[in-house]
Amino acid sequence: MDSETSVTSILAHLQDVERHRSLRSGDPALSRQVEALKHYQQQRFARTYTDLLNSSRYAQPARFFLEDLYGPADFSRRDAQFARVVPAMVKLFPNEVVATVARLAQLHALSESFDSRMATLLGKDALTAPRYARAWFNCGDEANRRLQIELTLEVGRSLDELTRKPLLRQALRLMRGPAAAAGLAELQSFLEQGFDTFKAMRGASDFLAIVRQRELNLLSLLFSEAAVHRLETNRCLPGDEPLGQLP
């Protein structure tokens, strides 16, 4: 991906994110439901990966996924600053880092789109496991949910690959000052944290394989009318265990 394409792609994704934020700002009920949904999904991730969060090897990357990729934090200020300096970012950071940021921006936009759609389907009622599962089924976009999972894994793979380039960590450290001056301090922190987290893991392939398998197992049930109905009627069968991860 060349620099011009990277700038266009990243800005387009950030504009999508801002569009969803603007939609919610004009609808307080939708905004509250999106916030509740984000918290619910973070709880779901914590339940799905309790073992990894308690693992000496995988606790740090699992926490990174939980808080930086699945978390409910408000990144609006960061994104607004980021959007203003994307061209500078593309020139400042190495190409491999820019490619990782482009994937992250695409993931961010897709996640915000799903949050808006899911919150609309959920309405104003309290979140429960059956209502959450039914909303995913009614959303009906299995292909993009698969893409969302794959983008999450790609961000992880990219960070893992960056750890195999020893000079890059030093380059990131040297870029702290210029990044802060360019308004990219939070992005710089994210990249350094991700780099150090994945380097400490000493290889991410097993971790990412576990995440992929568990997310796809849950996806297959959320987009199954029969499985969702079993959850709604409290008649789950052997093989429906991933639905038990829903809070």
Buried (B, 14 or more C-beta within 10 A) or exposed (E): BEEEEBBBBBBEBBEBBBBBBEBBEEBEEBBEBBBBBBBBBBBBBBEBBEEBBEBEBBBBBBBBBBBBBBBBEEBEEBBBBBBEBBBBBBEBBBEEBBBBBBBBBBBBBBBBBBBBBBBBBBEEEEBBBBBBBBBBBEBEBBEBBBBBBBBBBBBBBBBBBBBEEEEBBEEBEEBBEEBEEBBBBBBBBBBBBBBBBBBEBEEBEEBBEBBBEBBBBBBEBBBBEEBBBBBBEEEBEEEBEBBEBBB
